[in-house]
Amino acid sequence: MNNILIIEDSLEIGELLQELLITNNYSVEILTEPVKLPNYLKNYIPDLIICDVVMPSMSGYQVLQYLKEEDVHKKIPFIFLSAKVEEEDIAKGLSYGAAAYLTKPYRSKILLGKVEELLERKKNFQAVNN
């Protein structure tokens, strides 16, 4: 079972997303305070991360930048899920190295399809490189 980490400051939004993913056979954790990410990752390495962009303690951009600086974490597929919907917002998120940028409100089928695609791509990459 694939493990997904949701980084979302709104617990309500995080729980709705968690419910959708669990229903589709994923193991899901929610982190509502992104500043706790470094300690969190000492005990839990997710297969994929879904992260909001605008959060009070640390932006999604800062989260992704932190992950890209750590060798053990920089290959984790990363999806921005944000209410920031302008083209420049999407371009900025992708320029930081996110594998995808989806907007809120999200369509479940599209989100699940992107999650599946990125996990399959990661699995294939690992198979080739082992």
C-alpha positions, 0 to 999 in steps of 0.5 A, a space after each residue: 500500500 502506498 503512503 501519502 502525506 497531505 500537508 494542509 493547514 486546514 484539517 477539514 480539507 485535509 480530512 476530506 482528501 484523506 477520506 478520498 484517498 483511503 477509500 481508494 486504498 492509500 495509507 494517508 497521514 495529514 500534517 497541518 503544521 508544515 514547520 514540523 515536517 523535518 521532525 516528521 520525516 525522521 520517522 515517516 518517508 511518504 511515497 507521495 506528498 500533496 501540499 497546499 501552497 498558502 499556509 501560515 507557518 511555511 508556504 508550500 514553496 518552502 516545503 518543496 524547497 526543503 525537500 529538494 535540498 535533502 537527497 533522501 526526500 528530493 525524489 518524492 513525487 510532489 503535488 501542489 493542491 491550491 486555491 491559487 489558480 492563476 497561470 503564473 501561480 501554476 507556473 511558479 509551482 511547477 518551476 519549483 519542481 512539483 510534479 503536478 499543480 492541481 487547483 481547488 476545488 479539485 475533481 476527485 477523478 483528476 486528483 486520483 488519476 494524477 496520484 496513480 500516474 506519479 506513483 506508477 512513474 516512481 515505481 517504474 523509475 525505481 525498477 530501472 535504477 535497482 
